[in-house]
C-alpha cells in the first residue's frame, strides 16, 4: 500500500503479524500538541490482511473524512461481487448515523434496494430487531409538506401492503389521518377509477371470539354519512 504524507514523502506499509494493518493518524514532530495531517495519495490501497484506520489518540478525538478532490466524482463502498456484510455504524453506546442529512438547497435522492434485481428477493428491514423498550419509527414527519408513496408503482404482479397485521398480544391503536387538524383532510380508500378487476373493501370482517364494535361518524360535531350516493350506471346493492 502506498501512502503519501503532506510533505510528499512516500510511505509504504504491508500487513504484519497476523495480517492486521493498523494505520494511526498521530502527532508528528513539531509544536507541542499540534496535529499533522496525513494524506493518502494512491490509485489503489490494498492489504494482505484486515485493514483498520483509527483517527486521534486515546486522549484526543480525530475526525475522519472520506472525500474526493472533484465534487462530481463517485464514491463506492463495496464491490459488485462482494457477498460479505457491510456495516455502517455498530456502536453499542448510542450513536447518530446521518445519511444525506445536510441542509442542502438542491434536490437529494437516497436509494435503498432500488436496483432492478434479476433474481432473489430483495428485503428491506427498518426497525425490525427486538427492543426491550420499544421503538419509534418516523417517516416524513417534517412540517414543510410531505408526499409519502407506498407501493404506488404500476405492478405487473400481485402486491400486498400490510399495516399492523401482527398477532399482537397487547392492545394496539392504528391511527390514519387522526391529528387535530386545522384544515380539511381527505382519506381515500379504493377510490381510483379501476379499469379491470373488482375492488373490494373489507371493514371488520374477520372472525373475533369477543365480537367487534364498528363506529362510523359517531362524533358530536354534526356528521354527514353518504353510502352509495353516486350516480351509478349499473345496479348498486346496499345491504
N, C-alpha and C positions, 0 to 999 in steps of 0.2 A: 504494500500500500504506500502511495506517495502522499506526503503531507508537506505543505508549504507554510512557513511562518510569515508574519507580516514583513520581515526583512528579506523575504525571498530565499531564505536558507532552506534547501530541501531536507526533508526528514523521511526516512524510510523505516517502517516498523513491520514486524511479522508476528503472527500468533506464537506464543511461547508457552512452556509448561504443558498444561492440559488443553491447550488450544484456545485459551481465552485472551483476547486482545483488549487491553484496557487503555483508553485514551483519557487523560485528565487535563482539563483546562485549568492551569495553575498560574501562580505569580512567578514571573521571571525576574532576573536580576534587575535592580533599578531602585526607584524610590520606595520607601517602606510602605507596604500596604497597597501599592499600585497593582492593578490587574493588567496584564498584557494580552492583547488579542491573539488568537490562534486561528489561522485561516487554512482550510483545506482547499487545495487547488489541484484537481485531478479529473481526468475523464472517467476513471473508474476506481472505486475503492472496494477492496475485497479482503477477506480474512480466511485463513485455513481453519478457523475455529469460531467461537462466539465473538461477537463484537459489542462492546459496551462503551457508551460515551457518557461521561459524567462531567457536569459543569460545577464550578465553585469548589469550595473546600468544606471541611466539617464545620467551620465557624462562619462561613460567608456564602451566601447564595450566588449562583451563577446562572444567568438566563441562557437558554439555548434557542437560537433562531435558525431555522432551515429555510432558505430562500434562494432565489436565482438572481443573476445580475440583470437580466432583462425581465420586466414585468409580464411580458407576453409568453414567457417560457412555460412549459408544462412540467409539473411535479407529480411523480407517481410513487406510491408506496405499494410494494408487492409486484411480482411478475405475473405474466399471463399464465404460466404453468405452475404457480405456487399452490400447494394443497395444505400447507400448514396454517396455523391460526395467526391472524393479525390482530393484535390487541392495542387499543388506544385508550389509555387510562386504566390502571388497575389498582389504584390506591385503596387501602382499607381504612384510611384515616379521614375520609371525607374530602371530596375533590370536585372542582368545577371543570367540565370539559366543554369548550366552546367550538362550534363548527360554523363557519361563515357568519360570525356574530358581530361583526364590526358595524358601526353606524354609517353604512355606505349611502351614497347619493345616487347609486346606479342599481340596475337590476342584478339580483343574485339568484343562482339556481343551485340547489343541493339535490343530487340524485342518489337514491339508495335502491339497489336491486332493480334498476330501471333498464338494464340491458335486455336485448331480445334473446332470451335463452333458447337454445336448440335442444336441450334435454334436461332432465332432472326437474325438481320442483323448488323454485326459489321461495325462501321463507324469511319473513321479516318479523323479528320479535322486538317489542317495545314494552319494557317494564314487566316482563313475564316471570322473573325469578321470585321465589318465595321471600317474603319480608315479614318479620315479627311485628312491625309497627305499621304495616300498610304502606301504600304508595300513592303518590299524586302524579297524574299524567296530564300535562297541559298541552293542548293543541290549538294554536291560533287564538289565544286568549287576549291578545292586544286590543286596543281601543281605536285603532285607526281605520277600521272597516276591513273585515277579513272574508275571503272566499275559501271555503273548505270543500273539496271534492273527494268523495269516497266511492270507488267503483263506478265512475261515470263514463268509462270508456265504452266504445261500441264493441262489445264482446261477442265473438262468434260461438263461444261455448258457454255453458251454464255458469253463472256467478252466484255465490252465496255470501251474503253480508250478515254477520251475526253480531248483535249488541246485547251484552248482559244475558247470555243464554246459558251460563254455567249453572250447575246444580248447587246453588249456594245453600249453606246450612244456617245462615243468619239472614235477617231481613235486609232487603236492598231496595233502593229507590232509583229509578231511571227517569231523569227529567229531560224533556225536549222543549226547547224554547220556553223555559219556565222562569225566566228572570222577571224582576219587577220593572218591565219595560215602560218607557215614557213615550213610545212611538208605536205605530202599527207593527204587528208581527203576523206573518203568514207561514203556516206549516202545510206543505203539500205532500201527500202520500198517494202514490199510484195515480197521479193527476196528469201524466203525459198522454199525448194522443197516440195510442198504440196502433200499429199498422197490421199486427198479426198477434195471434195468441189471445188468451183470456186473462186479463188482470184479475187477481183475487186478493181481497183484503180481509185478513182474519184478525178479529179482536177478541181476546179472552176465550178462544175456542178450545184450548187444551183441557184435559181432564184434571180435576182437582179434588182431593179427598174431602176438603172442608168447604167446597163451594167457592164462589167468586163474587166480588162486588164490582160492577161496572158503572162508573159515574160519567155522565156526559153533560156538560154545561150546567153543573149544579151550583155555580156561583150565585151571589146575591145582587150582582150589579146590573141585571137585566140582560138576558141572553136571547139570541136568535138561533134556532137549530133548524137547518134545512136538510132534508133527506130526500133524495131522488126528485129534486125540483127542476132538473134541467129539461130542455125541450128535446126529448129523445125521439129519434126517428124510428126506433124499434121498440118492441114491447119491454116494459120495465115491471118487475115484480118486487114488491116490498113486503116482507113477512115480519 
